[in-house]
Amino acid sequence: MTKDELRAELERQAQRYTEVNGGEIITYAAQPEPERKPWRKKASPLDQAFERELQQIEKEQASKPDPADD
């Protein structure tokens, strides 16, 4: 069965339903796909500790005078 044949069959069934039962046919638009957000990994406690250590090292290096400047 092709798409055109299927559409014609559905149209016949809809017409028959309205004639026989006197009912209304309500068609709805397709719902859009939900928007997907990019996946992001949540930092583990080890990742957080590593980040803190890096920040402490950077602070120590920034506060320490560079001997090459003398």
MDAnalysis code that builds the backbone (N, CA, C; Angstrom):
import MDAnalysis as mda
import numpy as np

u = mda.Universe.empty(210, n_residues=70, atom_resindex=np.repeat(np.arange(70), 3), trajectory=True)
u.add_TopologyAttr("name", ["N", "CA", "C"] * 70)
u.add_TopologyAttr("resid", np.arange(1, 71))
u.add_TopologyAttr("resname", ["MET", "THR", "LYS", "ASP", "GLU", "LEU", "ARG", "ALA", "GLU", "LEU", "GLU", "ARG", "GLN", "ALA", "GLN", "ARG", "TYR", "THR", "GLU", "VAL", "ASN", "GLY", "GLY", "GLU", "ILE", "ILE", "THR", "TYR", "ALA", "ALA", "GLN", "PRO", "GLU", "PRO", "GLU", "ARG", "LYS", "PRO", "TRP", "ARG", "LYS", "LYS", "ALA", "SER", "PRO", "LEU", "ASP", "GLN", "ALA", "PHE", "GLU", "ARG", "GLU", "LEU", "GLN", "GLN", "ILE", "GLU", "LYS", "GLU", "GLN", "ALA", "SER", "LYS", "PRO", "ASP", "PRO", "ALA", "ASP", "ASP"])
u.atoms.positions = np.array([
    [0.850, -1.172, 0.000],
    [0.000, 0.000, 0.000],
    [0.899, 1.240, 0.000],
    [0.691, 2.124, -0.924],
    [1.483, 3.345, -1.005],
    [0.900, 4.414, -0.085],
    [1.633, 5.486, 0.048],
    [1.162, 6.580, 0.902],
    [-0.131, 7.182, 0.361],
    [-0.210, 7.315, -0.955],
    [-1.426, 7.885, -1.545],
    [-2.632, 6.983, -1.313],
    [-2.423, 5.681, -1.445],
    [-3.525, 4.736, -1.193],
    [-3.945, 4.790, 0.267],
    [-2.964, 4.873, 1.152],
    [-3.263, 4.952, 2.586],
    [-4.031, 6.229, 2.904],
    [-3.593, 7.351, 2.324],
    [-4.313, 8.615, 2.554],
    [-5.751, 8.529, 2.057],
    [-5.930, 7.914, 0.870],
    [-7.274, 7.776, 0.319],
    [-8.135, 6.901, 1.218],
    [-7.562, 5.805, 1.723],
    [-8.302, 4.902, 2.616],
    [-8.694, 5.620, 3.907],
    [-7.781, 6.357, 4.474],
    [-8.090, 7.096, 5.702],
    [-9.155, 8.158, 5.449],
    [-9.090, 8.800, 4.307],
    [-10.107, 9.792, 3.965],
    [-11.480, 9.136, 3.832],
    [-11.528, 7.955, 3.203],
    [-12.811, 7.219, 3.080],
    [-13.347, 6.831, 4.450],
    [-12.462, 6.353, 5.329],
    [-12.900, 5.963, 6.668],
    [-13.404, 7.175, 7.449],
    [-12.721, 8.305, 7.318],
    [-13.153, 9.518, 8.012],
    [-14.510, 9.974, 7.491],
    [-14.688, 9.941, 6.181],
    [-15.966, 10.334, 5.584],
    [-17.083, 9.411, 6.053],
    [-16.814, 8.114, 6.074],
    [-17.814, 7.129, 6.510],
    [-18.180, 7.358, 7.970],
    [-17.185, 7.637, 8.805],
    [-17.432, 7.864, 10.227],
    [-18.338, 9.068, 10.427],
    [-18.067, 10.157, 9.703],
    [-18.898, 11.348, 9.886],
    [-20.312, 11.135, 9.360],
    [-20.459, 10.347, 8.302],
    [-21.791, 10.104, 7.752],
    [-22.597, 9.151, 8.629],
    [-21.978, 8.059, 9.062],
    [-22.695, 7.041, 9.823],
    [-22.945, 7.493, 11.255],
    [-21.915, 7.954, 11.926],
    [-22.035, 8.280, 13.340],
    [-22.303, 9.755, 13.602],
    [-22.118, 10.580, 12.605],
    [-22.338, 12.008, 12.803],
    [-21.315, 12.628, 13.730],
    [-20.187, 11.962, 13.883],
    [-19.149, 12.467, 14.796],
    [-18.215, 13.444, 14.121],
    [-17.489, 14.144, 14.932],
    [-16.499, 15.077, 14.430],
    [-15.123, 14.438, 14.479],
    [-14.306, 14.792, 13.531],
    [-12.937, 14.290, 13.508],
    [-12.022, 15.465, 13.767],
    [-11.212, 15.327, 14.781],
    [-10.267, 16.380, 15.134],
    [-8.876, 15.872, 14.810],
    [-8.180, 16.613, 14.001],
    [-6.805, 16.230, 13.685],
    [-5.873, 17.179, 14.423],
    [-4.785, 16.646, 14.899],
    [-3.814, 17.404, 15.671],
    [-2.496, 17.460, 14.920],
    [-1.814, 18.555, 15.058],
    [-0.486, 18.680, 14.460],
    [0.492, 17.817, 15.259],
    [1.494, 17.339, 14.581],
    [2.508, 16.520, 15.249],
    [3.231, 17.357, 16.295],
    [3.506, 16.762, 17.435],
    [4.229, 17.458, 18.494],
    [5.708, 17.539, 18.120],
    [6.346, 18.680, 18.355],
    [7.775, 18.790, 18.024],
    [8.611, 17.930, 18.960],
    [9.735, 17.506, 18.441],
    [10.667, 16.726, 19.258],
    [11.184, 17.626, 20.387],
    [11.358, 17.082, 21.587],
    [11.901, 17.920, 22.655],
    [13.334, 18.317, 22.320],
    [13.671, 19.553, 22.660],
    [15.013, 20.036, 22.364],
    [16.004, 19.363, 23.300],
    [17.027, 18.781, 22.721],
    [18.020, 18.085, 23.534],
    [19.130, 19.051, 23.922],
    [19.500, 18.996, 25.166],
    [20.585, 19.826, 25.638],
    [21.875, 19.007, 25.604],
    [23.007, 19.663, 25.395],
    [24.260, 18.903, 25.344],
    [24.536, 18.233, 26.680],
    [25.080, 17.043, 26.597],
    [25.373, 16.272, 27.805],
    [26.591, 16.860, 28.480],
    [26.510, 17.002, 29.789],
    [27.635, 17.522, 30.553],
    [27.895, 16.603, 31.723],
    [29.155, 16.253, 31.900],
    [29.537, 15.365, 32.998],
    [29.592, 16.156, 34.298],
    [28.995, 15.617, 35.334],
    [29.043, 16.244, 36.644],
    [30.391, 15.892, 37.284],
    [31.020, 16.882, 37.858],
    [32.341, 16.670, 38.444],
    [32.239, 15.769, 39.670],
    [33.124, 14.764, 39.719],
    [33.155, 13.857, 40.865],
    [33.926, 14.537, 41.998],
    [33.845, 13.999, 43.201],
    [34.627, 14.588, 44.306],
    [36.127, 14.605, 44.004],
    [36.626, 13.587, 43.309],
    [38.045, 13.590, 42.951],
    [38.360, 14.709, 41.963],
    [37.461, 14.934, 40.999],
    [37.656, 16.027, 40.047],
    [37.655, 17.372, 40.775],
    [36.772, 17.526, 41.727],
    [36.691, 18.780, 42.474],
    [37.962, 18.993, 43.310],
    [38.454, 17.934, 43.957],
    [39.675, 18.037, 44.754],
    [40.866, 18.382, 43.861],
    [40.937, 17.774, 42.694],
    [42.010, 18.060, 41.751],
    [41.972, 19.519, 41.317],
    [40.781, 20.027, 41.042],
    [40.625, 21.429, 40.634],
    [41.066, 22.371, 41.751],
    [40.696, 22.030, 43.001],
    [41.116, 22.864, 44.139],
    [42.638, 22.876, 44.276],
    [43.265, 21.720, 44.116],
    [44.725, 21.634, 44.200],
    [45.382, 22.480, 43.115],
    [44.844, 22.420, 41.912],
    [45.398, 23.240, 40.830],
    [45.295, 24.724, 41.151],
    [44.169, 25.136, 41.713],
    [43.984, 26.541, 42.067],
    [44.967, 26.969, 43.163],
    [45.213, 26.087, 44.141],
    [46.157, 26.410, 45.209],
    [47.569, 26.554, 44.648],
    [47.947, 25.672, 43.743],
    [49.277, 25.738, 43.138],
    [49.423, 27.025, 42.334],
    [48.381, 27.383, 41.592],
    [48.436, 28.621, 40.810],
    [48.554, 29.838, 41.717],
    [47.846, 29.839, 42.852],
    [47.934, 30.954, 43.795],
    [49.331, 31.050, 44.390],
    [49.918, 29.898, 44.760],
    [51.260, 29.883, 45.336],
    [52.284, 30.415, 44.333],
    [52.132, 30.009, 43.077],
    [53.078, 30.461, 42.058],
    [52.900, 31.947, 41.771],
    [51.680, 32.444, 41.840],
    [51.429, 33.851, 41.576],
    [51.954, 34.719, 42.712],
    [51.890, 34.225, 43.953],
    [52.333, 35.018, 45.097],
    [53.837, 34.919, 45.321],
    [54.482, 33.888, 44.814],
    [55.910, 33.698, 44.985],
    [56.661, 34.586, 43.990],
    [57.668, 35.373, 44.444],
    [58.408, 36.197, 43.501],
    [59.277, 35.316, 42.590],
    [59.380, 35.719, 41.348],
    [60.117, 34.938, 40.360],
    [61.598, 35.288, 40.466],
    [62.493, 34.319, 40.758],
    [63.930, 34.638, 40.905],
    [64.569, 35.063, 39.594],
    [63.993, 34.770, 38.469],
    [64.566, 35.161, 37.177],
    [64.412, 36.651, 36.920],
    [63.490, 37.330, 37.643],
    [63.287, 38.763, 37.461],
    [64.404, 39.583, 38.064],
    [65.149, 39.051, 39.047],
    [66.201, 39.800, 39.731],
    [67.404, 39.999, 38.885],
])
